Amino acid sequence: MAALLSDLEISRVIVSAEERHGRDTHIVIECVSKEDIPETHSGEETEDSIYWWVELENQIKTFETFAEVEKFLLEDSESSGSKWFDQMRDKV
């Protein structure tokens, strides 16, 4: 069974993304319900019933799992903030 949204470490990923890309970088993470997929018997959404909409500066992507969101924000993506941080780190 898919993970409940309340079980995902969304706050940790947001904090880590802000650290990587900068607090002033435009980042949006939204859960969008899929049509015709029921919620759990408790009424809570699972990863099977939603997809993830992510904006990072001018990049817009959709993902099926939160693990993909996490990988994109923390490993695969670059923003002007992360490029600046990398340049400053190389000078130190």
C-alpha positions as CSV (number, residue, x, y, z in Angstrom):
1,M,0.0,0.0,0.0
2,A,1.2,3.5,-0.8
3,A,2.4,5.8,2.0
4,L,-0.1,8.2,3.7
5,L,0.8,11.8,3.0
6,S,1.0,12.4,6.8
7,D,3.8,9.8,6.9
8,L,6.0,11.6,4.4
9,E,8.8,13.9,5.7
10,I,7.7,16.9,3.6
11,S,9.0,19.5,6.1
12,R,12.5,18.0,6.2
13,V,12.7,18.1,2.4
14,I,11.5,21.7,2.2
15,V,14.1,22.8,4.8
16,S,16.8,20.9,2.9
17,A,15.7,22.4,-0.5
18,E,15.8,25.9,1.1
19,E,19.3,25.3,2.3
20,R,20.4,24.0,-1.1
21,H,18.7,26.6,-3.3
22,G,18.4,29.6,-1.0
23,R,15.4,30.9,1.0
24,D,14.6,33.5,-1.6
25,T,14.4,31.0,-4.5
26,H,10.9,30.4,-5.9
27,I,9.9,26.8,-4.9
28,V,6.4,25.4,-5.0
29,I,5.3,21.9,-4.0
30,E,1.7,20.9,-4.5
31,C,-0.3,17.7,-4.1
32,V,-2.9,17.3,-6.9
33,S,-5.6,14.7,-6.6
34,K,-5.9,12.2,-9.4
35,E,-9.4,11.6,-10.8
36,D,-11.3,8.5,-9.9
37,I,-8.9,7.2,-7.3
38,P,-10.5,6.8,-3.9
39,E,-9.0,7.9,-0.6
40,T,-8.2,5.4,2.1
41,H,-11.0,4.2,4.4
42,S,-9.9,6.9,6.9
43,G,-10.4,9.6,4.2
44,E,-6.7,10.4,4.1
45,E,-4.8,10.7,0.8
46,T,-2.1,8.3,-0.2
47,E,0.6,8.7,-2.8
48,D,-1.5,6.5,-5.1
49,S,-4.2,9.1,-5.1
50,I,-2.2,12.2,-5.9
51,Y,0.6,13.5,-8.1
52,W,3.2,16.1,-7.2
53,W,3.5,19.5,-9.0
54,V,6.9,21.1,-8.4
55,E,8.1,24.6,-9.5
56,L,11.7,25.6,-9.0
57,E,12.3,29.0,-10.5
58,N,11.4,28.5,-14.2
59,Q,11.3,24.7,-14.1
60,I,7.9,23.0,-13.7
61,K,7.8,19.2,-13.2
62,T,5.3,16.6,-12.1
63,F,6.1,13.4,-10.2
64,E,4.3,10.3,-9.2
65,T,6.1,9.8,-5.8
66,F,7.5,12.1,-3.1
67,A,10.8,10.2,-3.4
68,E,11.1,11.6,-7.0
69,V,10.3,15.1,-5.7
70,E,13.0,14.8,-3.0
71,K,15.6,13.5,-5.5
72,F,14.8,16.4,-8.0
73,L,15.0,19.2,-5.3
74,L,18.0,17.9,-3.4
75,E,20.1,16.2,-6.1
76,D,19.1,16.7,-9.7
77,S,18.0,20.3,-10.0
78,E,20.0,23.5,-10.2
79,S,18.8,27.0,-9.3
80,S,20.5,30.4,-9.4
81,G,20.8,30.1,-5.6
82,S,22.6,26.7,-5.7
83,K,24.9,27.9,-8.5
84,W,25.9,31.0,-6.5
85,F,26.5,28.8,-3.4
86,D,28.7,26.4,-5.3
87,Q,30.7,29.4,-6.7
88,M,31.2,30.9,-3.3
89,R,32.2,27.5,-1.8
90,D,34.9,27.1,-4.5
91,K,36.4,30.4,-3.5
92,V,36.8,29.5,0.2
